[in-house]
Amino acid sequence: MLPEMLDYMSTRELSMSIWTLILLLVLLLWPATRASIKDAVRSMLHWKVSLSFALYTTYLASAVWLMWSLHLWDQELLGGTVIWLLGSGFILLGNAVTEAPKQHHFFKGAVLDSLRVVAVVEFAVAARPFAIGTELWLVPALAVLTVFWAVSTTADNASGGSKFWVVIAAMVGLTLIVLSVRDLILHPANDVFDDVRAFFLPILLGLAAIPAAFIAAVIGAYELFATRLSRYPTGHSLPPKVVLGLVASLNWDLFAIDRFPGQCGYAAARLGTFADARSLVAQYRNDERAREDRRAAAKRRLEELADVQGTDESGRQLDRREFEETKRALEWLQICLTSRHHNTGRFQADILEVMGSFQTQGLPDPHGICVRVRKDGQAWFGYRETPSGYYFGIGANGAGPSQWVYSMEVPPAGYPSSRSQGWTNSLVADTPLEWLPETMD
């Protein structure tokens, strides 16, 4: 069977297989990674994981059979199909189980990803291959490009650098496609329909895999749901009628399945009837809608009061754009600097270079945070100007427990102390008005 499979593999697919085998061999021979591979294999051999992969593969095999029936697939695409399954296919399945319950519109994004720049590299892989000598250096180059692109576009690292790698990936992919079209024109005897099928193979497989990935995500979410509910001690398991009521009410709403145990788990563990279960889920959904309404109202208020000077009846600034995000970012900065001081005995002056982006805390890039560290490394402060021109700051003075916060219309003039205007020792004094929690939730 292997010789027959090799006959259907293009030079690009053969090159990818060769480099994959080389990588696996290196990982197996390198002592630092050998143990990790054993753990990964052991995890994959767990019956739940193995069964999931088997069912997923069987479903995709059925989808491929349907494509074959519609003349959208033939044996010459077998190598590319296997490579897609072992790469993008299983990655989609894993991300669906782990990430979909925590992200709104995860699967909508998965569909769009098949039609955006993220698919360019896959298009390039499916494009007309070159001679084996060219493919042996082209494949690792594409792999390195993909890794840099993926790292640069993560939430913690996304910045202008991610745009650079998107442009590079698009240029490389389009170059390969242009070369493939050129080859097609120079060799018109080749079957154009075969090239079109190979070109769109990743899109068709990706779209076909989404229903199975969604079902796997729902099953995984409910399994975690049951585990989290079981942690509430009641002395008995949930009655089947309660379980049925919860499932019938939550349906396939992945986000609700993920959040419900954290907000209503204690009450759910003590339910006794089908009606009680449905009533609790209805209450949860009403609370969620009210929470979303408050968020929407707060967002509208931010937009309406943009560039409006003055304070409200409580004395707080009216224009509060990026107040919450700025305070959240400064608090994270304080945690990181305190940790470095605990480990090294000094506050780290180049901490911003180490931390990089604050997009996780909601700030854009560039984030605009400034940090000052005293020469002896025992005092520091950081501050940021919000869009309204209002400043927030945070800092510490001394090796012991210390947290000072700052809020004024001008940037801080010096290190935190009782003599410095605008600074408040939050460990011993009341929280300043502008540092009170925002009413966004």
RODO-2510 file (C-alpha; in nm, 4 decimals, decimal comma):
residues 441
     n   res          X          Y          Z
     1     m     0,0000     0,0000     0,0000
     2     l     0,2885     0,2368     0,0773
     3     p     0,4326     0,2198    -0,2771
     4     e     0,0868     0,2924    -0,4174
     5     m     0,0500     0,5901    -0,1825
     6     l     0,3910     0,7218    -0,2881
     7     d     0,2791     0,7035    -0,6504
     8     y    -0,0061     0,9416    -0,5714
     9     m     0,2057     1,1842    -0,3685
    10     s     0,3362     1,4990    -0,5327
    11     t     0,6936     1,6130    -0,4820
    12     r     0,5676     1,8679    -0,2279
    13     e     0,3808     1,6064    -0,0284
    14     l     0,6818     1,3760    -0,0468
    15     s     0,9070     1,6567     0,0768
    16     m     0,6687     1,7304     0,3655
    17     s     0,6675     1,3628     0,4600
    18     i     1,0475     1,3456     0,4532
    19     w     1,0875     1,6520     0,6740
    20     t     0,8191     1,5265     0,9130
    21     l     1,0026     1,1963     0,9552
    22     i     1,3311     1,3812     1,0095
    23     l     1,1697     1,6035     1,2730
    24     l     1,0163     1,3055     1,4529
    25     l     1,3497     1,1244     1,4485
    26     v     1,5293     1,4262     1,5965
    27     l     1,2660     1,4657     1,8677
    28     l     1,2875     1,0966     1,9562
    29     l     1,6669     1,0991     1,9742
    30     w     1,6914     1,4255     2,1701
    31     p     1,6709     1,3396     2,5424
    32     a     1,5075     1,6719     2,6315
    33     t     1,2009     1,5970     2,4164
    34     r     1,1847     1,2175     2,4336
    35     a     0,9936     1,2143     2,7635
    36     s     0,7471     1,4766     2,6380
    37     i     0,6756     1,2705     2,3276
    38     k     0,6119     0,9634     2,5410
    39     d     0,3657     1,1605     2,7537
    40     a     0,1940     1,2944     2,4420
    41     v     0,1633     0,9472     2,2905
    42     r     0,0306     0,8113     2,6204
    43     s    -0,2328     1,0860     2,6276
    44     m    -0,3334     1,0203     2,2674
    45     l    -0,3753     0,6496     2,3438
    46     h    -0,6376     0,7269     2,6087
    47     w    -0,9600     0,5699     2,4902
    48     k    -1,1522     0,8981     2,4805
    49     v    -0,8887     1,0689     2,2671
    50     s    -0,8403     0,7672     2,0420
    51     l    -1,2148     0,7275     1,9941
    52     s    -1,2533     1,0982     1,9145
    53     f    -0,9784     1,0845     1,6526
    54     a    -1,1219     0,7638     1,5054
    55     l    -1,4746     0,9037     1,4753
    56     y    -1,3437     1,2335     1,3373
    57     t    -1,1325     1,0524     1,0784
    58     t    -1,4256     0,8282     0,9839
    59     y    -1,6492     1,1314     0,9372
    60     l    -1,3900     1,3024     0,7174
    61     a    -1,3474     0,9816     0,5184
    62     s    -1,7228     0,9954     0,4526
    63     a    -1,6883     1,3584     0,3445
    64     v    -1,4047     1,2610     0,1099
    65     w    -1,6228     0,9828    -0,0339
    66     l    -1,8965     1,2390    -0,1008
    67     m    -1,6424     1,4674    -0,2692
    68     w    -1,5282     1,1705    -0,4779
    69     s    -1,8891     1,1001    -0,5776
    70     l    -1,9197     1,4607    -0,6942
    71     h    -1,5899     1,4340    -0,8863
    72     l    -1,4260     1,6826    -0,6500
    73     w    -1,1690     1,4322    -0,5236
    74     d    -0,9634     1,1455    -0,6622
    75     q    -0,6744     0,9262    -0,5504
    76     e    -0,4157     1,1798    -0,6625
    77     l    -0,5309     1,4009    -0,3740
    78     l    -0,4810     1,1255    -0,1148
    79     g    -0,1412     1,2501    -0,0001
    80     g    -0,2604     1,6073     0,0403
    81     t    -0,5701     1,4873     0,2241
    82     v    -0,3673     1,2861     0,4755
    83     i    -0,1276     1,5766     0,5320
    84     w    -0,4207     1,8145     0,5875
    85     l    -0,5825     1,5733     0,8337
    86     l    -0,2637     1,5289     1,0381
    87     g    -0,2058     1,9045     1,0420
    88     s    -0,4930     2,1480     1,0049
    89     g    -0,7623     1,8841     1,0577
    90     f    -0,6546     1,7685     1,4022
    91     i    -0,5599     2,1247     1,5024
    92     l    -0,9162     2,2354     1,4234
    93     l    -1,0533     1,9489     1,6325
    94     g    -0,8282     2,0315     1,9285
    95     n    -0,9031     2,4030     1,9152
    96     a    -1,2763     2,3356     1,8880
    97     v    -1,2741     2,1316     2,2085
    98     t    -1,0514     2,3659     2,4099
    99     e    -1,1219     2,7138     2,2708
   100     a    -1,4720     2,7180     2,1205
   101     p    -1,6571     2,7218     2,4578
   102     k    -1,4619     3,0310     2,5611
   103     q    -1,4982     3,2314     2,2406
   104     h    -1,8074     3,3773     2,0830
   105     h    -1,8401     3,2923     1,7121
   106     f    -1,5437     3,0510     1,7138
   107     f    -1,6805     2,8465     1,4248
   108     k    -1,7753     3,1538     1,2263
   109     g    -1,4106     3,2508     1,2538
   110     a    -1,3081     2,9005     1,1448
   111     v    -1,5182     2,9371     0,8302
   112     l    -1,3768     3,2806     0,7536
   113     d    -1,0232     3,1544     0,8125
   114     s    -1,0714     2,9225     0,5169
   115     l    -1,1323     3,2259     0,2969
   116     r    -0,8790     3,4736     0,4326
   117     v    -0,5031     3,5200     0,4271
   118     v    -0,4650     3,2477     0,6892
   119     a    -0,5374     2,9954     0,4123
   120     v    -0,2725     3,1278     0,1745
   121     v    -0,0045     2,8895     0,2990
   122     e    -0,2457     2,5977     0,2646
   123     f    -0,3283     2,7156    -0,0863
   124     a     0,0424     2,7291    -0,1603
   125     v     0,0884     2,3742    -0,0339
   126     a    -0,1909     2,2584    -0,2612
   127     a    -0,0608     2,4523    -0,5611
   128     r     0,1317     2,2858    -0,8428
   129     p     0,4523     2,1406    -0,6941
   130     f     0,8050     2,1967    -0,8183
   131     a     1,1004     1,9614    -0,8595
   132     i     1,1936     1,7615    -0,5500
   133     g     1,5163     1,9589    -0,5050
   134     t     1,3211     2,2847    -0,4835
   135     e     1,0567     2,1335    -0,2575
   136     l     1,3140     2,0068    -0,0059
   137     w     1,4124     2,3646     0,0829
   138     l     1,0749     2,5266     0,0124
   139     v     0,8799     2,3140     0,2635
   140     p     1,0950     2,3989     0,5710
   141     a     1,0958     2,7645     0,4649
   142     l     0,7143     2,7630     0,4584
   143     a     0,7083     2,5863     0,7950
   144     v     0,9332     2,8473     0,9576
   145     l     0,7237     3,1268     0,8063
   146     t     0,4063     2,9694     0,9425
   147     v     0,5537     2,9389     1,2931
   148     f     0,6647     3,3038     1,2995
   149     w     0,3248     3,4091     1,1703
   150     a     0,1384     3,2025     1,4317
   151     v     0,3522     3,3341     1,7188
   152     s     0,3198     3,6958     1,6052
   153     t    -0,0595     3,6781     1,5841
   154     t    -0,1270     3,5330     1,9300
   155     a    -0,3191     3,7556     2,1725
   156     d    -0,0133     3,8376     2,3804
   157     n     0,2143     3,9120     2,0876
   158     a    -0,0169     4,0630     1,8283
   159     s     0,1197     4,3951     1,7109
   160     g     0,2611     4,5556     1,4013
   161     g     0,4852     4,2505     1,3710
   162     s     0,1843     4,0306     1,3016
   163     k     0,0910     4,2493     1,0040
   164     f     0,4458     4,2101     0,8724
   165     w     0,4216     3,8305     0,8813
   166     v     0,0741     3,8369     0,7259
   167     v     0,2140     4,0403     0,4361
   168     i     0,5135     3,8079     0,3992
   169     a     0,2904     3,4986     0,4073
   170     a     0,0583     3,6510     0,1492
   171     m     0,3513     3,7421    -0,0775
   172     v     0,5027     3,3943    -0,0538
   173     g     0,1703     3,2231    -0,1115
   174     l     0,0801     3,4447    -0,4060
   175     t     0,4267     3,3947    -0,5552
   176     l     0,3832     3,0179    -0,5424
   177     i     0,0384     3,0475    -0,6949
   178     v     0,1673     3,2733    -0,9754
   179     l     0,4488     3,0278    -1,0463
   180     s     0,1965     2,7454    -1,0523
   181     v    -0,0232     2,9354    -1,2992
   182     r     0,2851     3,0072    -1,5098
   183     d     0,3696     2,6376    -1,5114
   184     l     0,0122     2,5586    -1,6091
   185     i     0,0323     2,7979    -1,9043
   186     l     0,3677     2,6578    -2,0167
   187     h     0,2380     2,3009    -1,9881
   188     p    -0,1228     2,3203    -2,1091
   189     a    -0,1415     1,9440    -2,1520
   190     n    -0,1915     1,9043    -1,7786
   191     d    -0,5485     1,8670    -1,6519
   192     v    -0,6653     2,2110    -1,5362
   193     f    -0,9505     2,0591    -1,3358
   194     d    -0,7021     1,8542    -1,1309
   195     d    -0,5138     2,1721    -1,0428
   196     v    -0,8358     2,3468    -0,9412
   197     r    -0,9351     2,0538    -0,7190
   198     a    -0,5938     2,0485    -0,5533
   199     f    -0,6061     2,4248    -0,5082
   200     f    -0,9398     2,4193    -0,3231
   201     l    -0,8829     2,0947    -0,1335
   202     p    -0,7927     2,2674     0,2002
   203     i    -1,1055     2,4847     0,1822
   204     l    -1,3392     2,1928     0,1134
   205     l    -1,1841     1,9778     0,3853
   206     g    -1,1940     2,2641     0,6356
   207     l    -1,5600     2,3387     0,5704
   208     a    -1,6472     1,9688     0,5829
   209     a    -1,4688     1,9248     0,9171
   210     i    -1,6523     2,2047     1,0997
   211     p    -1,9746     2,0096     1,1810
   212     a    -1,7755     1,7227     1,3342
   213     a    -1,5546     1,9653     1,5262
   214     f    -1,8662     2,1416     1,6573
   215     i    -2,0188     1,8155     1,7823
   216     a    -1,6889     1,7265     1,9507
   217     a    -1,6825     2,0704     2,1142
   218     v    -2,0361     2,0249     2,2519
   219     i    -1,9562     1,6793     2,3908
   220     g    -1,6319     1,8032     2,5468
   221     a    -1,8061     2,1063     2,6955
   222     y    -2,0747     1,8914     2,8586
   223     e    -1,8134     1,6510     2,9947
   224     l    -1,6324     1,9406     3,1622
   225     f    -1,9722     2,0771     3,2687
   226     a    -2,0495     1,7535     3,4555
   227     t    -1,7044     1,7471     3,6155
   228     r    -1,7398     2,1013     3,7469
   229     l    -2,0877     2,0373     3,8870
   230     s    -1,9650     1,7238     4,0656
   231     r    -1,7250     1,9369     4,2715
   232     y    -2,0150     2,0851     4,4656
   233     p    -2,0653     1,8439     4,7605
   234     t    -2,4260     1,7283     4,7852
   235     g    -2,3866     1,3643     4,8837
   236     h    -2,5594     1,2420     4,5680
   237     s    -2,5328     1,2702     4,1923
   238     l    -2,7691     1,4831     3,9864
   239     p    -3,1013     1,3105     3,9113
   240     p    -3,1390     1,2178     3,5415
   241     k    -3,4412     1,4481     3,5087
   242     v    -3,2291     1,7423     3,6273
   243     v    -2,9529     1,6551     3,3816
   244     l    -3,2113     1,6316     3,1041
   245     g    -3,3579     1,9686     3,2031
   246     l    -3,0164     2,1380     3,2000
   247     v    -2,9186     1,9905     2,8635
   248     a    -3,2591     2,0676     2,7100
   249     s    -3,2274     2,4312     2,8199
   250     l    -2,8593     2,4937     2,7469
   251     n    -2,8772     2,3044     2,4148
   252     w    -2,5592     2,3517     2,2107
   253     d    -2,4804     2,7012     2,3394
   254     l    -2,1100     2,6399     2,4047
   255     f    -2,0510     2,9722     2,5763
   256     a    -2,3412     2,9146     2,8162
   257     i    -2,2330     2,5563     2,8869
   258     d    -1,8881     2,6842     2,9812
   259     r    -2,0044     2,9729     3,2021
   260     f    -2,3110     2,8204     3,3682
   261     p    -2,1306     2,6013     3,6302
   262     g    -1,9234     2,8945     3,7508
   263     q    -2,2253     3,1188     3,8045
   264     c    -2,5008     2,8717     3,8940
   265     g    -2,3168     2,5511     3,9803
   266     y    -2,3946     2,5576     4,3525
   267     a    -2,7668     2,5987     4,2874
   268     a    -2,7672     2,3454     4,0017
   269     a    -2,6082     2,0758     4,2200
   270     r    -2,9093     2,0986     4,4540
   271     l    -3,1889     2,0849     4,1979
   272     g    -3,4472     1,8099     4,2147
   273     t    -3,6808     1,8388     3,9169
   274     f    -3,6812     1,8934     3,5412
   275     a    -3,8782     2,2162     3,5834
   276     d    -3,6322     2,3481     3,8425
   277     a    -3,3466     2,2885     3,6009
   278     r    -3,5173     2,4748     3,3182
   279     s    -3,6102     2,7583     3,5541
   280     l    -3,2500     2,7965     3,6729
   281     v    -3,1160     2,8079     3,3171
   282     a    -3,3821     3,0652     3,2259
   283     q    -3,2726     3,2764     3,5230
   284     y    -2,9088     3,2418     3,4147
   285     r    -2,9927     3,3560     3,0616
   286     n    -3,1890     3,6535     3,1960
   287     d    -2,8935     3,7498     3,4147
   288     e    -2,6597     3,7176     3,1158
   289     r    -2,8841     3,9377     2,9030
   290     a    -2,8988     4,1963     3,1813
   291     r    -2,5213     4,1841     3,2114
   292     e    -2,4820     4,2303     2,8367
   293     d    -2,7267     4,5216     2,8490
   294     r    -2,5174     4,6863     3,1213
   295     r    -2,2031     4,6368     2,9158
   296     a    -2,3732     4,7832     2,6098
   297     a    -2,5021     5,0788     2,8130
   298     a    -2,1570     5,1397     2,9568
   299     k    -2,0090     5,1255     2,6069
   300     r    -2,2663     5,3756     2,4783
   301     r    -2,1917     5,6011     2,7741
   302     l    -1,8210     5,5933     2,6917
   303     e    -1,8988     5,6927     2,3332
   304     e    -2,1467     5,9652     2,4304
   305     l    -1,9119     6,1233     2,6862
   306     a    -1,6008     6,1101     2,4688
   307     d    -1,4188     6,4457     2,4851
   308     v    -1,6699     6,5761     2,7431
   309     q    -1,4849     6,7668     3,0148
   310     g    -1,5813     6,7707     3,3809
   311     t    -1,6976     6,5276     3,6471
   312     d    -2,0241     6,3580     3,7408
   313     e    -2,2202     6,3995     4,0649
   314     s    -1,9806     6,1680     4,2492
   315     g    -1,6735     6,3605     4,1357
   316     r    -1,5512     6,1062     3,8806
   317     q    -1,4320     6,2036     3,5341
   318     l    -1,7005     6,1976     3,2649
   319     d    -1,4749     6,0942     2,9770
   320     r    -1,3636     5,7495     3,0942
   321     r    -1,2261     5,6036     2,7722
   322     e    -0,9677     5,3320     2,8459
   323     f    -0,9814     5,3966     3,2215
   324     e    -1,0569     5,0327     3,3015
   325     e    -0,8036     4,8978     3,0520
   326     t    -0,5327     5,1342     3,1754
   327     k    -0,5806     5,0409     3,5405
   328     r    -0,5881     4,6720     3,4526
   329     a    -0,2637     4,7035     3,2552
   330     l    -0,0900     4,8998     3,5312
   331     e    -0,1936     4,6420     3,7905
   332     w    -0,0496     4,3667     3,5715
   333     l     0,2692     4,5702     3,5351
   334     q     0,2889     4,5983     3,9136
   335     i     0,2493     4,2211     3,9543
   336     c     0,5299     4,1514     3,7072
   337     l     0,7702     4,4038     3,8605
   338     t     0,6999     4,2814     4,2133
   339     s     0,7720     3,9262     4,1016
   340     r     1,1038     4,0325     3,9462
   341     h     1,1982     4,2174     4,2649
   342     h     1,1186     3,9082     4,4698
   343     n     1,3496     3,6988     4,2490
   344     t     1,6357     3,9437     4,1893
   345     g     1,6111     4,2026     4,4679
   346     r     1,5634     4,4845     4,2153
   347     f     1,2844     4,6330     4,0091
   348     q     1,3633     4,5640     3,6431
   349     a     1,4106     4,8799     3,4374
   350     d     1,3501     4,7130     3,0996
   351     i     1,0320     4,5372     3,2089
   352     l     0,8273     4,6816     2,9212
   353     e     1,0581     4,5195     2,6665
   354     v     1,0085     4,1860     2,8403
   355     m     0,6290     4,2174     2,8687
   356     g     0,5679     4,3431     2,5160
   357     s     0,2017     4,4011     2,4390
   358     f    -0,0839     4,4815     2,6792
   359     q    -0,3558     4,3736     2,4374
   360     t    -0,4753     4,1083     2,6810
   361     q    -0,5603     4,3928     2,9193
   362     g    -0,7398     4,5777     2,6394
   363     l    -0,4810     4,8400     2,5401
   364     p    -0,3882     4,9084     2,1776
   365     d    -0,0374     4,9013     2,0366
   366     p     0,1617     5,1066     2,1075
   367     h     0,0302     5,0929     2,4633
   368     g     0,1738     5,4270     2,5817
   369     i     0,2812     5,3079     2,9284
   370     c     0,5947     5,4703     3,0694
   371     v     0,8062     5,3208     3,3481
   372     r     1,0713     5,4845     3,5683
   373     v     1,2982     5,2828     3,8003
   374     r     1,5253     5,4461     4,0567
   375     k     1,8990     5,3871     4,0136
   376     d     1,9188     5,1646     4,3208
   377     g     1,6357     4,9498     4,1808
   378     q     1,4265     4,9858     4,4988
   379     a     1,1551     5,2232     4,3755
   380     w     0,9574     5,2547     4,0554
   381     f     0,6434     5,3959     3,9019
   382     g     0,4585     5,3528     3,5765
   383     y     0,1922     5,5728     3,4246
   384     r    -0,0232     5,6143     3,1165
   385     e    -0,2218     5,8964     2,9613
   386     t    -0,5767     5,8011     2,8619
   387     p    -0,7460     5,9410     2,5479
   388     s    -0,9113     6,2144     2,7578
   389     g    -0,5736     6,3394     2,8809
   390     y    -0,6204     6,1980     3,2313
   391     y    -0,3275     6,0094     3,3870
   392     f    -0,3171     5,6909     3,5895
   393     g    -0,0086     5,5623     3,7639
   394     i     0,1065     5,2841     3,9913
   395     g     0,4326     5,2202     4,1739
   396     a     0,6220     5,1072     4,4813
   397     n     0,8840     5,2513     4,7124
   398     g     1,0981     5,0113     4,9128
   399     a     1,1495     4,6384     4,9349
   400     g     0,8545     4,5618     5,1639
   401     p     0,4863     4,5415     5,0686
   402     s     0,4173     4,8637     4,8826
   403     q     0,1566     4,9752     4,6330
   404     w     0,0933     5,3355     4,5461
   405     v    -0,1647     5,4513     4,2930
   406     y    -0,1895     5,7803     4,1060
   407     s    -0,4716     5,9662     3,9266
   408     m    -0,4505     6,3276     3,8074
   409     e    -0,4788     6,5510     3,5022
   410     v    -0,0982     6,5738     3,4790
   411     p     0,1678     6,3001     3,4732
   412     p     0,3400     6,2092     3,8027
   413     a     0,6375     6,4312     3,8833
   414     g     0,8303     6,1877     4,1034
   415     y     0,8493     5,8534     4,2745
   416     p     0,5643     5,7469     4,5054
   417     s     0,5674     5,9003     4,8525
   418     s     0,3392     6,0893     5,0877
   419     r     0,5092     6,4121     4,9757
   420     s     0,4464     6,3530     4,6038
   421     q     0,1249     6,5061     4,4746
   422     g    -0,1340     6,2650     4,3403
   423     w     0,0068     5,9486     4,4993
   424     t    -0,1925     5,7386     4,7493
   425     n    -0,0635     5,4422     4,9476
   426     s    -0,3437     5,1989     4,8703
   427     l    -0,2311     4,9573     5,1428
   428     v    -0,3095     5,2002     5,4252
   429     a    -0,5474     5,4600     5,2784
   430     d    -0,8880     5,4462     5,1135
   431     t    -0,8885     5,3712     4,7430
   432     p    -0,8885     5,6960     4,5419
   433     l    -1,2144     5,7759     4,3666
   434     e    -1,0843     5,7199     4,0144
   435     w    -0,9307     5,3854     4,1128
   436     l    -1,2639     5,2401     4,2228
   437     p    -1,3864     4,9583     3,9944
   438     e    -1,5547     5,0648     3,6734
   439     t    -1,9230     4,9723     3,6420
   440     m    -1,8766     4,7873     3,3138
   441     d    -2,0331     4,4558     3,4217
***
